């Protein structure tokens, strides 16, 4: 497993610690969950944009593929 260091302000660190404590998780677990949720959302957003572009330019893409 890889390690990533993220620098947080004192206020952000305190907020993360409070959220972790309130949810019964470690701060690292809360951070990892947030990163995973963001990656899922971005993957979906980019996929939808790619789908719209492909549909909009379907004729051109078909010609390029010939």
N, CA, C and O atoms as a GROMACS GRO file, in nm:
protein
  264
    1UNK      N    1   0.085  -0.118   0.000
    1UNK     CA    2   0.000   0.000   0.000
    1UNK      C    3   0.089   0.123   0.000
    1UNK      O    4   0.193   0.126   0.066
    2UNK      N    5   0.048   0.224  -0.074
    2UNK     CA    6   0.122   0.349  -0.083
    2UNK      C    7   0.079   0.445   0.026
    2UNK      O    8  -0.031   0.435   0.080
    3UNK      N    9   0.166   0.537   0.055
    3UNK     CA   10   0.138   0.638   0.156
    3UNK      C   11   0.132   0.774   0.090
    3UNK      O   12   0.210   0.803  -0.001
    4UNK      N   13   0.038   0.857   0.135
    4UNK     CA   14   0.023   0.993   0.084
    4UNK      C   15   0.015   1.085   0.206
    4UNK      O   16  -0.062   1.060   0.298
    5UNK      N   17   0.093   1.189   0.203
    5UNK     CA   18   0.091   1.285   0.312
    5UNK      C   19   0.013   1.407   0.267
    5UNK      O   20   0.043   1.465   0.162
    6UNK      N   21  -0.087   1.445   0.344
    6UNK     CA   22  -0.168   1.563   0.314
    6UNK      C   23  -0.154   1.660   0.430
    6UNK      O   24  -0.179   1.625   0.546
    7UNK      N   25  -0.114   1.778   0.399
    7UNK     CA   26  -0.096   1.880   0.503
    7UNK      C   27  -0.229   1.950   0.528
    7UNK      O   28  -0.293   2.000   0.436
    8UNK      N   29  -0.269   1.952   0.654
    8UNK     CA   30  -0.393   2.015   0.695
    8UNK      C   31  -0.363   2.130   0.789
    8UNK      O   32  -0.264   2.127   0.863
    9UNK      N   33  -0.448   2.230   0.787
    9UNK     CA   34  -0.436   2.336   0.886
    9UNK      C   35  -0.476   2.279   1.022
    9UNK      O   36  -0.535   2.171   1.029
   10UNK      N   37  -0.445   2.350   1.126
   10UNK     CA   38  -0.485   2.305   1.260
   10UNK      C   39  -0.636   2.290   1.269
   10UNK      O   40  -0.687   2.195   1.330
   11UNK      N   41  -0.709   2.383   1.208
   11UNK     CA   42  -0.855   2.378   1.211
   11UNK      C   43  -0.907   2.257   1.134
   11UNK      O   44  -1.000   2.190   1.180
   12UNK      N   45  -0.848   2.228   1.019
   12UNK     CA   46  -0.890   2.112   0.940
   12UNK      C   47  -0.860   1.983   1.014
   12UNK      O   48  -0.942   1.891   1.015
   13UNK      N   49  -0.745   1.976   1.074
   13UNK     CA   50  -0.707   1.856   1.150
   13UNK      C   51  -0.803   1.834   1.267
   13UNK      O   52  -0.844   1.721   1.295
   14UNK      N   53  -0.837   1.943   1.336
   14UNK     CA   54  -0.931   1.932   1.448
   14UNK      C   55  -1.068   1.887   1.400
   14UNK      O   56  -1.134   1.805   1.464
   15UNK      N   57  -1.112   1.942   1.288
   15UNK     CA   58  -1.243   1.903   1.232
   15UNK      C   59  -1.242   1.756   1.191
   15UNK      O   60  -1.339   1.685   1.215
   16UNK      N   61  -1.134   1.712   1.129
   16UNK     CA   62  -1.121   1.572   1.090
   16UNK      C   63  -1.123   1.482   1.213
   16UNK      O   64  -1.189   1.379   1.214
   17UNK      N   65  -1.051   1.521   1.316
   17UNK     CA   66  -1.047   1.442   1.440
   17UNK      C   67  -1.186   1.436   1.503
   17UNK      O   68  -1.227   1.330   1.552
   18UNK      N   69  -1.258   1.548   1.503
   18UNK     CA   70  -1.393   1.550   1.560
   18UNK      C   71  -1.487   1.460   1.481
   18UNK      O   72  -1.566   1.385   1.540
   19UNK      N   73  -1.479   1.466   1.348
   19UNK     CA   74  -1.564   1.382   1.265
   19UNK      C   75  -1.531   1.235   1.286
   19UNK      O   76  -1.621   1.151   1.297
   20UNK      N   77  -1.403   1.204   1.291
   20UNK     CA   78  -1.362   1.065   1.314
   20UNK      C   79  -1.414   1.015   1.447
   20UNK      O   80  -1.465   0.904   1.457
   21UNK      N   81  -1.400   1.097   1.548
   21UNK     CA   82  -1.447   1.059   1.682
   21UNK      C   83  -1.598   1.039   1.683
   21UNK      O   84  -1.649   0.944   1.744
   22UNK      N   85  -1.670   1.127   1.616
   22UNK     CA   86  -1.817   1.119   1.613
   22UNK      C   87  -1.866   0.997   1.538
   22UNK      O   88  -1.972   0.943   1.569
   23UNK      N   89  -1.789   0.953   1.438
   23UNK     CA   90  -1.832   0.838   1.358
   23UNK      C   91  -1.767   0.707   1.403
   23UNK      O   92  -1.797   0.601   1.348
   24UNK      N   93  -1.680   0.714   1.501
   24UNK     CA   94  -1.616   0.593   1.552
   24UNK      C   95  -1.509   0.538   1.460
   24UNK      O   96  -1.483   0.418   1.460
   25UNK      N   97  -1.448   0.625   1.381
   25UNK     CA   98  -1.342   0.583   1.290
   25UNK      C   99  -1.212   0.657   1.322
   25UNK      O  100  -1.212   0.756   1.396
   26UNK      N  101  -1.105   0.609   1.266
   26UNK     CA  102  -0.978   0.679   1.278
   26UNK      C  103  -0.976   0.790   1.173
   26UNK      O  104  -1.040   0.777   1.069
   27UNK      N  105  -0.905   0.898   1.199
   27UNK     CA  106  -0.896   1.006   1.100
   27UNK      C  107  -0.848   0.957   0.963
   27UNK      O  108  -0.895   1.005   0.860
   28UNK      N  109  -0.758   0.862   0.962
   28UNK     CA  110  -0.708   0.807   0.836
   28UNK      C  111  -0.820   0.739   0.756
   28UNK      O  112  -0.824   0.749   0.634
   29UNK      N  113  -0.911   0.672   0.826
   29UNK     CA  114  -1.023   0.605   0.759
   29UNK      C  115  -1.120   0.707   0.700
   29UNK      O  116  -1.172   0.688   0.590
   30UNK      N  117  -1.144   0.814   0.774
   30UNK     CA  118  -1.233   0.919   0.725
   30UNK      C  119  -1.171   0.984   0.602
   30UNK      O  120  -1.240   1.008   0.503
   31UNK      N  121  -1.042   1.013   0.607
   31UNK     CA  122  -0.973   1.073   0.492
   31UNK      C  123  -0.975   0.981   0.371
   31UNK      O  124  -1.001   1.027   0.260
   32UNK      N  125  -0.948   0.853   0.392
   32UNK     CA  126  -0.949   0.757   0.282
   32UNK      C  127  -1.088   0.747   0.220
   32UNK      O  128  -1.103   0.740   0.098
   33UNK      N  129  -1.190   0.746   0.305
   33UNK     CA  130  -1.327   0.742   0.255
   33UNK      C  131  -1.360   0.866   0.171
   33UNK      O  132  -1.427   0.855   0.068
   34UNK      N  133  -1.312   0.981   0.214
   34UNK     CA  134  -1.336   1.105   0.139
   34UNK      C  135  -1.265   1.101   0.004
   34UNK      O  136  -1.322   1.143  -0.097
   35UNK      N  137  -1.143   1.053   0.002
   35UNK     CA  138  -1.069   1.043  -0.125
   35UNK      C  139  -1.139   0.946  -0.219
   35UNK      O  140  -1.154   0.976  -0.337
   36UNK      N  141  -1.181   0.832  -0.168
   36UNK     CA  142  -1.249   0.734  -0.253
   36UNK      C  143  -1.380   0.790  -0.308
   36UNK      O  144  -1.411   0.769  -0.425
   37UNK      N  145  -1.456   0.860  -0.226
   37UNK     CA  146  -1.582   0.919  -0.271
   37UNK      C  147  -1.556   1.024  -0.379
   37UNK      O  148  -1.629   1.032  -0.478
   38UNK      N  149  -1.453   1.103  -0.360
   38UNK     CA  150  -1.420   1.205  -0.460
   38UNK      C  151  -1.377   1.140  -0.592
   38UNK      O  152  -1.419   1.184  -0.699
   39UNK      N  153  -1.296   1.036  -0.585
   39UNK     CA  154  -1.253   0.966  -0.706
   39UNK      C  155  -1.371   0.906  -0.781
   39UNK      O  156  -1.378   0.913  -0.904
   40UNK      N  157  -1.465   0.845  -0.708
   40UNK     CA  158  -1.585   0.788  -0.771
   40UNK      C  159  -1.665   0.897  -0.841
   40UNK      O  160  -1.706   0.880  -0.955
   41UNK      N  161  -1.686   1.008  -0.773
   41UNK     CA  162  -1.765   1.117  -0.830
   41UNK      C  163  -1.697   1.175  -0.954
   41UNK      O  164  -1.764   1.203  -1.053
   42UNK      N  165  -1.567   1.193  -0.949
   42UNK     CA  166  -1.495   1.248  -1.064
   42UNK      C  167  -1.494   1.150  -1.180
   42UNK      O  168  -1.508   1.190  -1.296
   43UNK      N  169  -1.478   1.020  -1.151
   43UNK     CA  170  -1.481   0.919  -1.256
   43UNK      C  171  -1.617   0.921  -1.326
   43UNK      O  172  -1.624   0.912  -1.449
   44UNK      N  173  -1.723   0.933  -1.249
   44UNK     CA  174  -1.858   0.939  -1.307
   44UNK      C  175  -1.875   1.066  -1.388
   44UNK      O  176  -1.927   1.062  -1.500
   45UNK      N  177  -1.832   1.180  -1.334
   45UNK     CA  178  -1.847   1.308  -1.404
   45UNK      C  179  -1.771   1.307  -1.536
   45UNK      O  180  -1.824   1.350  -1.638
   46UNK      N  181  -1.648   1.259  -1.534
   46UNK     CA  182  -1.567   1.254  -1.656
   46UNK      C  183  -1.626   1.155  -1.756
   46UNK      O  184  -1.628   1.181  -1.876
   47UNK      N  185  -1.674   1.042  -1.708
   47UNK     CA  186  -1.736   0.943  -1.796
   47UNK      C  187  -1.860   0.999  -1.864
   47UNK      O  188  -1.882   0.975  -1.983
   48UNK      N  189  -1.941   1.072  -1.789
   48UNK     CA  190  -2.061   1.132  -1.847
   48UNK      C  191  -2.024   1.238  -1.951
   48UNK      O  192  -2.087   1.246  -2.056
   49UNK      N  193  -1.922   1.318  -1.922
   49UNK     CA  194  -1.878   1.419  -2.018
   49UNK      C  195  -1.824   1.353  -2.145
   49UNK      O  196  -1.852   1.399  -2.256
   50UNK      N  197  -1.749   1.245  -2.129
   50UNK     CA  198  -1.697   1.173  -2.246
   50UNK      C  199  -1.811   1.114  -2.328
   50UNK      O  200  -1.806   1.116  -2.451
   51UNK      N  201  -1.912   1.064  -2.262
   51UNK     CA  202  -2.029   1.010  -2.332
   51UNK      C  203  -2.102   1.117  -2.411
   51UNK      O  204  -2.143   1.094  -2.525
   52UNK      N  205  -2.118   1.235  -2.350
   52UNK     CA  206  -2.183   1.346  -2.422
   52UNK      C  207  -2.101   1.388  -2.543
   52UNK      O  208  -2.157   1.411  -2.651
   53UNK      N  209  -1.970   1.397  -2.527
   53UNK     CA  210  -1.884   1.434  -2.640
   53UNK      C  211  -1.889   1.329  -2.750
   53UNK      O  212  -1.894   1.363  -2.868
   54UNK      N  213  -1.887   1.203  -2.712
   54UNK     CA  214  -1.892   1.095  -2.812
   54UNK      C  215  -2.024   1.100  -2.888
   54UNK      O  216  -2.026   1.081  -3.009
   55UNK      N  217  -2.133   1.124  -2.817
   55UNK     CA  218  -2.263   1.132  -2.883
   55UNK      C  219  -2.270   1.253  -2.976
   55UNK      O  220  -2.320   1.244  -3.088
   56UNK      N  221  -2.219   1.365  -2.928
   56UNK     CA  222  -2.223   1.488  -3.008
   56UNK      C  223  -2.140   1.477  -3.134
   56UNK      O  224  -2.174   1.535  -3.237
   57UNK      N  225  -2.030   1.402  -3.127
   57UNK     CA  226  -1.938   1.392  -3.240
   57UNK      C  227  -1.934   1.251  -3.298
   57UNK      O  228  -1.831   1.208  -3.351
   58UNK      N  229  -2.044   1.179  -3.288
   58UNK     CA  230  -2.049   1.040  -3.333
   58UNK      C  231  -2.014   1.026  -3.480
   58UNK      O  232  -1.940   0.935  -3.518
   59UNK      N  233  -2.065   1.116  -3.564
   59UNK     CA  234  -2.037   1.105  -3.707
   59UNK      C  235  -1.889   1.122  -3.735
   59UNK      O  236  -1.832   1.047  -3.814
   60UNK      N  237  -1.827   1.219  -3.671
   60UNK     CA  238  -1.683   1.241  -3.689
   60UNK      C  239  -1.604   1.121  -3.639
   60UNK      O  240  -1.511   1.076  -3.706
   61UNK      N  241  -1.639   1.070  -3.525
   61UNK     CA  242  -1.567   0.955  -3.469
   61UNK      C  243  -1.582   0.834  -3.561
   61UNK      O  244  -1.488   0.755  -3.578
   62UNK      N  245  -1.700   0.819  -3.620
   62UNK     CA  246  -1.722   0.707  -3.712
   62UNK      C  247  -1.631   0.723  -3.836
   62UNK      O  248  -1.568   0.627  -3.879
   63UNK      N  249  -1.626   0.843  -3.890
   63UNK     CA  250  -1.539   0.867  -4.006
   63UNK      C  251  -1.393   0.844  -3.973
   63UNK      O  252  -1.319   0.788  -4.054
   64UNK      N  253  -1.351   0.886  -3.857
   64UNK     CA  254  -1.211   0.866  -3.817
   64UNK      C  255  -1.177   0.719  -3.799
   64UNK      O  256  -1.063   0.678  -3.821
   65UNK      N  257  -1.276   0.640  -3.761
   65UNK     CA  258  -1.255   0.498  -3.740
   65UNK      C  259  -1.256   0.417  -3.868
   65UNK      O  260  -1.220   0.299  -3.867
   66UNK      N  261  -1.295   0.477  -3.977
   66UNK     CA  262  -1.302   0.403  -4.104
   66UNK      C  263  -1.167   0.395  -4.170
   66UNK      O  264  -1.154   0.337  -4.278
   0.00000   0.00000   0.00000
